[in-house]
Amino acid sequence: MSSLSPAPISALRLHFLIIGGGIAGVSTAIALAGYGHIVTVLEAQKTFKELGSGIQMPPNSTKILKKWGLAAELLSHATSPHEINFRSYRDGDLLSATRLIPEMQAHYAAPHLVLHRGDLLALLLQEARRLNVGLAADCAVADIDFATCKVHTVSGEMFTGDVLIGADGVKSFSRDSLLGRDTSPQPSGKLVYRLTVRSDAIAANPSTRTLIETPKITCWMGPDSHVICYNLDSKGVCNVVLTKSDENPTFQHIAGPQPASIDELHCFFSAWDGTLRHVLDLAESAMYWPLLRSQDVDTWTHPCGAFILIGDAAHSMAPHLVQGASQAIEDAACLAELFGKVQHRNQIPDALKMFQDLRQARCLGISRRAEKVGRFWTLGDGPYQQERDRQLKEHQPFDGYPNPFSDPNLQKWLYDYDIAKAVSEAWEIYASGKWAGTSGEYM
């Protein structure tokens, strides 16, 4: 952990093997190494890299990165949007706005940021190396021996640890191995398109420059579709993500993003706000991929007692609350807090059980709410859409308000969550022998 906020060293030093070197895996490595544990991360790709473009980091994740001492590095790569705007797809009419600066940032003592996924992973990797985390690329896993905590790779290498962590994303080999069946995600019925648009082109066009003159996140809501747009200042690129209905959702999912036709997007969005159509005019290229949906996983642990799933491998979720990466970072912090308290090896299964109990209900609740928000954003024209827009324009936020970033109850639940406090309270119950499903051993 950073010298700004050193974590206490765990009484029991363990070796953690993490399968997956994305945001979830490397964040967890940092958190555990900060408590003095030995950590090795196995990444299937030849290099550690993050696909995609922009990512939003709301306060519940940025406050954790701040605690880890990464705030300055994070801010050097990130853009700090002043607000989130929700607009009608027809004419761009402003329906609702959430002030991020100063209101939300001041209230939660942490910012809502946007940055490039690659920059986020790079700064996490830099911190992992500083903490002497072992980073092994080109290590695709062929077999997991849960009983002996051994991992065999495709190339014939073998790694052994005290605890195994499956952090290998939505297409998880670890999850398949744990459950003994194919758990491949299925098409959700939506396609995601990412456009590459130069910031200087956006700024030079009178019809689009307002999108980036003041840093902001813009969301257009329309029938079966929505569009998110924000600038990545450090890259000189405006990140534009369009989500639309998939006319053929039963096809086999493709391997990674594929080139998309901008002309086809022009046709699909021809009746949308002129500002968005001008953005499409400025796009240099587009990629698309199907938005996948994973089945809920009832158990994240193995009966052998030394394995846990985290991140998207355990709880992938729709993107509408921008909580995917944030919940992975919360996972990392929670797991490290628990294993900072473990004193004996016979407590390892209990700590993993407690992790699942602490995290599963929260992640499932967020996932369900994200799906509901997605339905609100993509209502077809008609009375339900009209009532949604009326509620947004009235701007009297309530529990279930269609703009989730202004929903007071949702905000508090998402951003005020104190992981250290939750773990501390849970450990007191465990120490008294009253945490269900554990041995209650504290000696």
Phi, psi and omega per residue, in radians:
M1 nan 2.768 3.136
S2 -1.075 2.662 3.076
S3 -1.151 -0.256 3.119
L4 -1.224 -0.515 -3.107
S5 -2.561 1.206 -3.052
P6 -1.107 2.393 3.068
A7 -1.518 2.583 3.045
P8 -1.139 2.552 3.132
I9 -1.362 2.340 -3.127
S10 -1.114 2.519 3.120
A11 -1.161 -0.475 3.141
L12 -2.078 1.998 -3.121
R13 -1.542 2.105 -3.083
L14 -2.051 2.801 3.058
H15 -1.840 2.056 3.135
F16 -1.799 2.272 2.991
L17 -1.810 2.111 -3.119
I18 -1.923 2.132 3.113
I19 -1.633 1.894 -3.123
G20 2.081 2.113 -3.066
G21 -1.944 0.649 3.035
G22 -1.597 -2.776 -3.088
I23 -1.064 -0.745 -3.131
A24 -1.110 -0.867 -3.076
G25 -1.134 -0.786 -3.086
V26 -1.284 -0.626 3.054
S27 -1.050 -0.757 3.140
T28 -1.146 -0.661 3.089
A29 -1.061 -0.766 3.124
I30 -1.078 -0.830 -3.080
A31 -1.092 -0.758 -3.129
L32 -1.246 -0.729 3.122
A33 -1.107 -0.534 3.100
G34 -1.102 -0.399 3.075
Y35 -1.642 0.151 3.072
G36 1.601 0.078 -3.140
H37 -1.356 2.727 3.024
I38 -1.524 2.306 -3.065
V39 -2.353 2.330 3.020
T40 -2.169 2.273 3.142
V41 -1.921 2.214 3.119
L42 -1.850 2.089 -3.124
E43 -2.016 2.287 -3.080
A44 -1.222 -0.617 -3.108
Q45 -1.236 2.834 -3.114
K46 -1.213 -0.409 3.059
T47 -2.399 2.749 3.044
F48 -1.361 2.015 3.137
K49 -2.667 2.718 -3.121
E50 -2.036 2.131 3.082
L51 -1.335 2.845 3.099
G52 1.800 -2.933 -3.094
S53 -2.303 -1.814 -3.053
G54 -1.370 2.721 3.058
I55 -2.515 2.440 3.059
Q56 -1.667 2.411 -3.139
M57 -2.141 1.693 -3.137
P58 -1.319 3.042 -2.974
P59 -1.042 -0.545 -3.111
N60 -1.155 -0.438 3.069
S61 -1.606 -0.678 -3.111
T62 -1.185 -0.492 3.106
K63 -1.229 -0.505 3.064
I64 -1.236 -0.799 3.110
L65 -1.091 -0.610 3.059
K66 -1.101 -0.758 3.118
K67 -1.089 -0.585 3.114
W68 -1.364 -0.010 3.113
G69 1.455 0.350 -3.060
L70 -1.833 0.183 -3.038
A71 -1.075 -0.822 -3.077
A72 -1.103 -0.778 3.131
E73 -1.133 -0.702 3.120
L74 -1.081 -0.835 -3.106
L75 -1.136 -0.485 -3.135
S76 -1.192 -0.373 3.136
H77 -1.828 -0.270 -2.926
A78 -1.744 2.831 2.944
T79 -1.885 2.451 3.134
S80 -1.845 1.659 3.140
P81 -1.120 2.490 3.111
H82 -1.437 -0.464 -3.093
E83 -2.788 2.868 2.999
I84 -2.014 2.146 -3.120
N85 -1.911 2.364 3.032
F86 -1.927 2.223 -3.037
R87 -2.234 2.684 3.059
S88 -1.251 2.463 -3.135
Y89 -1.189 -0.468 -3.020
R90 -1.208 -0.944 -2.986
D91 -2.290 0.104 -3.132
G92 1.329 0.226 3.124
D93 -0.981 2.255 -3.134
L94 -1.269 2.087 -3.115
L95 -1.722 -0.623 -3.088
S96 -2.795 2.594 3.097
A97 -2.427 2.372 3.061
T98 -1.952 2.138 3.115
R99 -1.421 2.057 3.100
L100 -1.575 -0.653 3.108
I101 -2.164 2.166 0.076
P102 -1.626 -0.198 -2.889
E103 -1.001 -1.099 -3.043
M104 -1.172 -0.736 -3.123
Q105 -1.072 -0.722 3.137
A106 -1.195 -0.690 -3.070
H107 -1.157 -0.707 -3.063
Y108 -1.785 0.035 3.111
A109 0.964 0.572 3.115
A110 -2.811 2.533 -3.063
P111 -1.535 2.832 2.899
H112 -1.743 2.025 -3.015
L113 -2.068 2.806 2.927
V114 -2.229 2.470 3.101
L115 -2.780 3.072 3.121
H116 -1.414 2.393 3.141
R117 -0.986 -0.686 3.139
G118 -1.097 -0.662 3.104
D119 -1.171 -0.680 3.108
L120 -1.095 -0.842 -3.138
L121 -1.117 -0.659 -3.134
A122 -1.081 -0.746 -3.137
L123 -1.246 -0.556 3.056
L124 -1.167 -0.732 3.109
L125 -1.108 -0.683 3.104
Q126 -1.046 -0.761 3.121
E127 -1.202 -0.663 3.108
A128 -1.072 -0.746 3.111
R129 -1.126 -0.681 3.115
R130 -1.069 -0.562 -3.137
L131 -1.579 0.178 3.085
N132 1.116 0.572 3.015
V133 -1.241 2.376 3.056
G134 -1.362 2.158 -3.096
L135 -2.045 1.881 -3.066
A136 -1.983 1.858 3.112
A137 -1.554 2.961 -3.128
D138 0.993 0.715 -3.106
C139 -2.164 1.091 3.072
A140 -1.135 2.326 -3.051
V141 -1.484 2.316 3.109
A142 -1.802 -0.504 -3.086
D143 -2.750 2.503 3.062
I144 -2.098 2.135 3.053
D145 -1.734 1.701 -3.054
F146 -1.158 -0.564 -3.074
A147 -1.200 -0.596 -3.090
T148 -1.906 0.033 -3.108
C149 1.010 0.759 3.102
K150 -1.975 2.488 3.085
V151 -2.140 2.214 3.096
H152 -1.869 2.320 -3.117
T153 -1.697 2.892 3.125
V154 -1.044 -0.588 -3.110
S155 -1.412 -0.035 3.082
G156 1.736 0.006 3.104
E157 -1.355 2.729 3.079
M158 -2.252 2.352 3.093
F159 -2.139 2.452 3.138
T160 -2.200 2.449 3.092
G161 -2.503 -3.093 3.051
D162 -1.589 -0.543 -3.140
V163 -2.412 2.369 3.081
L164 -1.859 2.409 -3.141
I165 -2.198 2.146 3.078
G166 -1.608 1.887 -3.106
A167 -2.232 0.658 -2.983
D168 -1.741 0.526 2.874
G169 1.370 -2.964 -3.006
V170 -1.178 -0.539 3.079
K171 -1.740 1.281 -2.868
S172 -1.667 2.049 2.984
F173 -1.153 -0.656 3.142
S174 -1.057 -0.746 -3.131
R175 -1.158 -0.737 3.073
D176 -1.022 -0.758 -3.111
S177 -1.164 -0.714 -3.137
L178 -1.095 -0.799 -3.032
L179 -1.571 -0.215 3.104
G180 1.246 0.486 3.136
R181 -2.762 2.926 3.102
D182 -1.280 2.120 3.133
T183 -2.036 0.501 -3.095
S184 -0.954 2.393 3.094
P185 -1.161 2.721 -3.109
Q186 -1.982 2.703 3.093
P187 -1.012 2.423 -3.102
S188 -1.568 -0.164 -3.040
G189 1.665 0.092 3.130
K190 -2.175 2.566 2.994
L191 -1.980 2.494 3.119
V192 -1.970 2.297 3.102
Y193 -2.060 2.358 3.073
R194 -2.068 2.197 3.133
L195 -1.787 2.528 2.989
T196 -1.781 1.990 -3.116
V197 -2.292 2.155 -3.120
R198 -1.195 2.419 -3.125
S199 -1.094 -0.670 -3.110
D200 -1.169 -0.521 3.075
A201 -1.226 -0.696 3.070
I202 -1.080 -0.773 -3.082
A203 -1.198 -0.530 -3.081
A204 -1.415 -0.266 -3.088
N205 -1.667 2.081 -3.117
P206 -1.015 -0.444 -3.100
S207 -1.416 -0.257 -3.053
T208 -2.163 -0.248 -2.984
R209 -1.067 -0.459 -3.137
T210 -1.131 -0.314 3.134
L211 -1.164 -0.444 -3.063
I212 -2.246 -0.049 3.136
E213 -0.987 -0.845 2.965
T214 -1.896 2.243 -3.114
P215 -0.968 2.212 -3.115
K216 -2.745 2.866 2.987
I217 -1.947 2.224 -3.137
T218 -1.991 2.324 3.093
C219 -2.196 2.086 3.000
W220 -1.661 2.317 3.140
M221 -1.940 2.252 -3.136
G222 -2.590 3.090 -3.097
P223 -1.046 2.075 3.087
D224 1.051 0.224 -3.059
S225 -2.658 2.708 2.944
H226 -2.648 2.801 -3.082
V227 -2.318 2.347 3.084
I228 -2.028 2.387 -3.107
C229 -2.449 2.277 3.003
Y230 -2.756 2.750 -3.084
N231 -1.594 2.480 2.996
L232 -1.859 1.618 -2.989
D233 -0.995 -0.740 -3.050
S234 -1.200 -0.326 -3.120
K235 -1.808 -0.217 -3.072
G236 1.158 0.539 -3.082
V237 -2.303 2.450 3.011
C238 -1.651 2.131 -3.116
N239 -1.496 2.071 -3.128
V240 -2.175 2.080 -3.115
V241 -2.131 2.109 -3.129
L242 -1.942 2.227 3.093
T243 -2.011 2.148 -3.080
K244 -2.354 2.880 3.120
S245 -1.144 2.556 3.131
D246 -1.722 2.111 -3.097
E247 -1.305 -0.244 -3.128
N248 -2.427 1.192 -3.004
P249 -1.293 -0.034 -3.080
T250 -1.623 -0.078 -3.101
F251 -1.244 2.787 3.127
Q252 -1.162 2.420 -3.075
H253 -1.171 2.531 -3.075
I254 -1.475 2.800 -3.105
A255 -1.573 1.548 3.083
G256 1.506 2.961 -3.129
P257 -1.049 2.521 -3.136
Q258 -2.155 2.663 3.102
P259 -1.040 2.472 -3.122
A260 -2.121 2.730 3.124
S261 -1.533 2.072 3.083
I262 -1.188 -0.564 3.098
D263 -1.061 -0.701 3.111
E264 -1.127 -0.645 3.093
L265 -1.161 -0.675 3.066
H266 -0.998 -0.754 -3.139
C267 -1.133 -0.795 -3.081
F268 -1.135 -0.689 -3.062
F269 -1.765 0.411 -3.059
S270 -1.123 -0.439 -3.127
A271 -1.706 0.164 -3.088
W272 -1.575 3.004 -3.131
D273 -0.796 2.366 -3.130
G274 -1.025 -0.584 3.116
T275 -1.054 -0.781 3.118
L276 -1.124 -0.709 -3.139
R277 -1.133 -0.582 3.051
H278 -1.188 -0.615 3.060
V279 -1.069 -0.753 3.098
L280 -1.054 -0.645 3.105
D281 -1.050 -0.563 -3.049
L282 -1.559 -0.138 -3.067
A283 -1.173 2.353 3.120
E284 -1.555 -0.538 3.140
S285 -2.798 2.892 3.118
A286 -2.542 2.538 3.050
M287 -2.198 2.722 3.099
Y288 -2.472 2.784 3.047
W289 -2.772 2.715 3.093
P290 -1.327 2.421 3.009
L291 -1.367 2.080 -3.039
L292 -1.691 2.683 3.121
R293 -2.185 2.196 3.092
S294 -1.642 2.668 3.027
Q295 -1.266 2.604 3.037
D296 -1.112 2.438 3.137
V297 -1.845 2.042 -3.077
D298 -1.218 -0.667 -3.119
T299 -2.172 2.354 3.114
W300 -1.813 -0.122 -3.057
T301 -1.942 2.808 3.086
H302 -1.850 2.548 3.136
P303 -0.981 -0.413 3.116
C304 -1.175 -0.338 2.970
G305 1.543 0.260 -3.118
A306 -2.411 0.521 -3.128
F307 -2.444 2.513 3.099
I308 -2.562 2.481 2.961
L309 -1.604 2.526 3.061
I310 -2.444 3.002 3.048
G311 1.055 -2.616 -3.102
D312 -1.084 -0.444 3.092
A313 -1.082 -0.519 -3.122
A314 -1.734 -0.636 -2.946
H315 -2.660 1.047 3.068
S316 -1.097 2.648 -3.061
M317 -2.589 2.748 3.073
A318 -1.068 2.671 -2.977
P319 -1.461 0.046 -2.883
H320 -1.254 -0.300 3.040
L321 -1.839 0.139 -3.112
V322 0.789 0.847 -3.065
Q323 -1.981 -0.005 -3.093
G324 -0.987 -1.055 3.132
A325 -1.178 -0.614 -3.117
S326 -1.114 -0.684 3.112
Q327 -1.238 -0.530 3.036
A328 -1.128 -0.699 3.117
I329 -1.212 -0.659 3.023
E330 -1.071 -0.727 3.068
D331 -0.946 -0.830 -3.110
A332 -1.022 -0.826 -3.112
A333 -1.134 -0.721 -3.122
C334 -1.137 -0.802 -3.122
L335 -1.090 -0.720 3.139
A336 -1.174 -0.697 3.099
E337 -1.060 -0.746 3.141
L338 -1.136 -0.819 -3.101
F339 -1.362 -0.140 2.934
G340 -1.284 -0.296 -3.117
K341 -1.784 -0.292 -3.127
V342 -1.144 2.285 -3.109
Q343 -1.991 -0.345 -3.090
H344 -2.450 2.646 -3.088
R345 -1.064 -0.527 -3.127
N346 -1.242 -0.083 3.065
Q347 -1.600 -0.125 -3.099
I348 -1.033 -0.900 3.122
P349 -1.035 -0.633 3.137
D350 -1.159 -0.735 3.135
A351 -1.092 -0.686 3.121
L352 -1.200 -0.677 3.066
K353 -1.092 -0.737 3.121
M354 -1.134 -0.676 3.091
F355 -1.019 -0.848 3.133
Q356 -1.055 -0.764 -3.126
D357 -1.110 -0.704 -3.113
L358 -1.253 -0.608 -2.976
R359 -1.696 -0.560 -2.942
Q360 -1.120 -0.829 -3.103
A361 -1.131 -0.716 3.134
R362 -1.110 -0.840 -3.105
C363 -1.131 -0.693 3.112
L364 -1.137 -0.709 3.105
G365 -1.086 -0.721 3.113
I366 -1.155 -0.731 3.129
S367 -1.063 -0.785 3.134
R368 -1.106 -0.720 -3.133
R369 -1.181 -0.647 3.115
A370 -1.098 -0.698 3.097
E371 -1.107 -0.711 3.132
K372 -1.130 -0.745 3.110
V373 -1.066 -0.736 3.115
G374 -1.032 -0.668 3.101
R375 -1.171 -0.682 3.092
F376 -1.060 -0.744 -3.054
W377 -1.226 -0.379 -3.004
T378 -2.041 0.461 3.100
L379 -1.086 2.440 3.030
G380 -1.287 2.823 3.119
D381 -0.998 2.414 3.137
G382 2.602 -2.959 -3.029
P383 -1.092 -0.627 3.136
Y384 -1.192 -0.721 3.093
Q385 -1.128 -0.699 3.141
Q386 -1.135 -0.695 3.107
E387 -1.192 -0.691 3.062
R388 -1.012 -0.843 -3.109
D389 -1.137 -0.630 3.096
R390 -1.097 -0.785 3.130
Q391 -1.087 -0.720 3.135
L392 -1.114 -0.820 -3.096
K393 -1.186 -0.573 3.117
E394 -1.143 -0.512 3.101
H395 0.838 1.043 2.967
Q396 -2.120 1.316 -2.977
P397 -0.949 2.465 -3.132
F398 -2.502 3.031 3.108
D399 -1.168 1.984 -3.047
G400 1.763 0.131 3.113
Y401 -0.960 2.387 -3.046
P402 -1.088 -0.416 2.988
N403 -1.615 1.734 -3.016
P404 -1.137 -0.414 -3.097
F405 -1.340 -0.196 3.036
S406 -1.912 0.004 3.119
D407 -1.264 1.959 -3.007
P408 -1.104 -0.690 -3.135
N409 -1.235 -0.728 3.127
L410 -1.146 -0.768 3.090
Q411 -0.950 -0.872 -3.096
K412 -1.082 -0.775 -3.129
W413 -1.083 -0.749 -3.102
L414 -1.301 -0.828 -2.879
Y415 -1.719 -0.357 3.133
D416 -1.567 -0.021 -3.068
Y417 -1.081 2.212 -3.100
D418 -1.903 1.775 -3.063
I419 -1.158 -0.771 -3.129
A420 -1.043 -0.717 3.123
K421 -1.162 -0.759 -3.137
A422 -1.062 -0.743 3.138
V423 -1.202 -0.729 -3.141
S424 -1.057 -0.779 3.126
E425 -1.149 -0.696 3.119
A426 -1.123 -0.691 -3.104
W427 -1.172 -0.582 3.073
E428 -1.096 -0.733 3.096
I429 -1.127 -0.767 3.123
Y430 -1.059 -0.765 -3.106
A431 -1.099 -0.466 3.126
S432 -1.490 -0.006 3.130
G433 1.419 0.306 -3.018
K434 -1.963 0.180 3.088
W435 -1.508 2.014 -3.025
A436 -1.011 2.405 3.060
G437 1.446 0.112 3.100
T438 -2.081 2.899 -3.139
S439 -1.345 -0.367 -3.125
G440 1.301 0.232 -3.109
E441 -1.323 2.215 3.136
Y442 -2.156 0.093 -3.087
M443 -1.653 nan nan
